[in-house]
Amino acid sequence: MIGLKGLLNVIDNSGALIVECVNVLKSKSKPGVGTVGDEIVCVVKRARPIPNNAPTSNIVKVRRGEVHRALIVRTKKEVLRPDGRYIRFDDNAAVLLNKKRELLGTRINGVVSSDLRLKGWGKIVSIAPKVV
């Protein structure tokens, strides 16, 4: 469960490392709290450093302090699966999205939840190296 001021790791190659949640969008279960598959609005708290000699168009897509949309892909809070199992992860993680709800990065560097496929995010599940 991710709420206001919650910190999440970014697991794509957009350039952001840590983001802070400032708003949860379209949360149907509990207002103001997001789970796996929910969109949030977040602020980039830590990003990869920008090299001085390289062009910035392809290397780093985000900077510290920018506001972006993100999709929650892992949570520490356990989630009940339809078959009765509970699943939880070691950290909270997200991937950054643009205004058109497309991935900002081109790769995903970690495990994502299979609940994303049920919520209409099949592209993220197909790019991810491992789905649990």
N, C-alpha and C positions, 0 to 999 in steps of 0.2 A: 504494500500500500504506500503510495507516494502522495504526499500532500505538499502544502506550501512550505518552501525553504528546504525541501528534501534534496539531497545530493545524489547524483547518478553518475556512473562511469559511462563514457562514450566508447562504443566498441566498433565504430566504423573508422574509415581513413579520411574523415573530413578535416581533421586538424585539431578538433576539440578533445580534451582529456576528461574534464569534469564539468558538469552543468548543474545548475540549481533550478528547481521547479518554481515557477511563479504563478502558474494557473493550470488547472486540469480541464481539458475540453471534453465535452460529451461523455461525462461519466454518468452511467445510468444506475449503477448499483448504490453508490453513496456519493452525494454531491461533495466536491472538493477533494476526493480521494481517488487516485488512479491505480489501476492494476495492469497486468500484462495485456497489451493490445490497445491501451488507451493513449490518446494524444495529449501532450502537454505543451505548454509554452515555457521555455527555459532561457536562462542567461548563461553564457559561457563563462565559467569561473577560471578555468585553466586551459590553455591551449599550447600546442607545440610552438617552439620558437621559430620565427621566420628568418631564414638565412638571408644575408645581405647581398650576396653575389648571384643568387638564383632568381629567375622570374617567379613572381608570386601567383601567376595564373593557375598553374597546375599543382603546385605543392601544397599550399595551405588555403583552405576555402573559408575558414572562420578565424576570427580574432577574439581576444578577450573582451568581454563586455557586450558582445552582440546578442541580440534576441532572436531565437529561432524556435521552430516547432520541433518536437521530438516524439518518438514512439517508444513506449516502455516495452522492453523485451525480456527483462528478468527482474524479479523482486525477491527480497528476503522473506517477505510474508508468504506463508504457504497458501497454495491455491488448490481447491478441490477439483479433481478431474471427474468427468461423467462416470467413469468406472469405479469411483470410490477411493482412488488413491489421492494422497496429498503430495504436492511437489513444491520444493522451495530451493532457492539458489543461495550462493554465498554472498552475493552483492546485488545492488540495484544497478541496472544498466539500461541504456537507451541508444537509439540511433537517430541522427538528425535528419529532418525533413525540410523540404523547401515549401513555398506557399502552395504549390500544386500537389502536395502530399507525395512527392517523389523523394527517393533517397538522395541525400546530399553527397555522400561518399559513394565509392564504387565497390568497396569490399567490407565484409563484416569479420571481425577478429575474435569470435568467441561463440559460446553456446547460446542459443535462443530457445524460447519455449515453443512447443508445438501448438499451443493455444492460438498463436498468431494466424495459423492457417484457417482456423474456424472463424476468425474475426475479419477475414478478407485481406490479409497481408501475406499472400502466397509468394510474392516476389522476394520479400525479406527471408522467408523460410528457404527459398531455393538458393539464395546467395550464401546463406550461413553455412559454415563448415560442419556444424553438428547441431542437431535438433533433439531436445529432450522433452 
